[in-house]
Amino acid sequence: LIPGPVEADETVLEAIGEQILPHYGPQWMALFNETTDLLRKLYGTTGDVLMIPGPGSAAIDGAVASLVPRGESVFIPSNGFFGQRFRQIVEASGIHAEGIDMPWGKHIDPEDLCVALKEAIPRAEAAGRPIRAVALVHHETSTGVLNPLESLAAVVKSFDLALIVDAVASFGGVPIAFDDWGIDVCVGVPNKCLAAPPGVALTAISPRAWAMVDANPSKRGWYLDLATWRWYIENWGDWHPYPTTMPTSNIVAVHRAVKNIFEMGVEAFYQTFRKAAAAVRTGMAELGFTLYPELSYAAPVISALNARPDFAIGEMLAYLRDERGLMLSGGLVDLRGKIFRVGHMGPVKAPEVISALLSATRDFLTQKGLD
Ligand SMILES: *Cc1c(COP(=O)(O)O)cnc(C)c1O
């Protein structure tokens, strides 16, 4: 019940337990190509989707350094822990991080972004470090806020900037229309909404992003340079469209997980998150726990709930984990002790898990003599 990584269902576990395939050859390529096609559909793109071995952060790191020249700028509107992380990633490549810090728990407002960009673009230009891209987090898992990506993307387009999106905790859980919304790089992972094991970063890339990669003169290593990846797509595409060995078992698991989603129907799959979120939120409200973000911007993928003022939330999380086998997450950084987070990804969406959670929570309160 944590906000990722999450458990997988039996079909995915069986898939990852099968004999290991080499990362080339006809049997492998058929599975690899089908996986890529399904990921394209889920992203809403006809362009390239890469599976880059590593955590989501690896692809974000590589994308930033590949698109934006050293010494130039990326604008980051941040409203949580992963927004701040974006800033660290950008600066680690010698790129300047511009940005605005929004209060945690509130969404990034498109109007605010527009005003901030209007001011920042000429200032950065005058300082000799022009803004080339906006980087933002779709679902800010630290607060449970789902930023309004479609409207934010429209603002970014109106300034003719590229858009790099951390969709690690939203991809597969809420709709993303990569091509229609004009996103340039979008990174998801298997181990959150798709409920498969961690191991590859699922990375959609627009033609505009590829053009920026071509035009970027800065050195940025080899493995995470997107130009390296494209060289293999273009030159070894029919048998080995990636530069290195692939974690084939992980990709077999992604294949199974994504096929399951399409077999159920993508809309029906998205609905399972909304249903689980509603059940947890209603049940928790009866036990005195209110939602931390505004309901209209709360991602259906997790529920971030306010701690009650009458006891330390850490004690409840320890009880649920140690006595009841239910692992939840606390708050990060300033939100530690103030909120707790319940994930709705993977098998924990099942009604019997949700009722087990709610009755265990009730038992804790009763046992403590609390209302
Ligand atoms: C989990 C998470 C990450 C971290 O992803 P890694 O795969 O560990 O790099 C980044 N961003 C968000 C929004 C997340 O929820």
The ligand as an SDF file (V2000), in Angstrom:
LIG
                    3D

 15 15  0  0  0  0  0  0  0  0999 V2000
    8.8750    7.2970   -7.5290 C   0  0  0  0  0  0  0  0  0  0  0  0
    9.0640    8.6110   -8.1610 C   0  0  0  0  0  0  0  0  0  0  0  0
   10.2890    8.9920   -8.7260 C   0  0  0  0  0  0  0  0  0  0  0  0
   11.5290    8.1600   -8.5460 C   0  0  0  0  0  0  0  0  0  0  0  0
   11.6260    7.2720   -9.5620 O   0  0  0  0  0  0  0  0  0  0  0  0
   12.9330    6.3270   -9.6740 P   0  0  0  0  0  0  0  0  0  0  0  0
   12.4170    5.2650  -10.5890 O   0  0  0  0  0  0  0  0  0  0  0  0
   13.2130    5.8390   -8.2970 O   0  0  0  0  0  0  0  0  0  0  0  0
   14.0010    7.1320  -10.2390 O   0  0  0  0  0  0  0  0  0  0  0  0
   10.3740   10.1700   -9.4260 C   0  0  0  0  0  0  0  0  0  0  0  0
    9.3170   10.9790   -9.5480 N   0  0  0  0  0  0  0  0  0  0  0  0
    8.1210   10.6750   -9.0010 C   0  0  0  0  0  0  0  0  0  0  0  0
    6.9920   11.6210   -9.1770 C   0  0  0  0  0  0  0  0  0  0  0  0
    7.9660    9.4830   -8.2880 C   0  0  0  0  0  0  0  0  0  0  0  0
    6.7860    9.1780   -7.7260 O   0  0  0  0  0  0  0  0  0  0  0  0
  1  2  1  0
  2  3  1  0
  2 14  2  0
  3  4  1  0
  3 10  2  0
  4  5  1  0
  5  6  1  0
  6  7  2  0
  6  8  1  0
  6  9  1  0
 10 11  1  0
 11 12  2  0
 12 13  1  0
 12 14  1  0
 14 15  1  0
M  END
$$$$
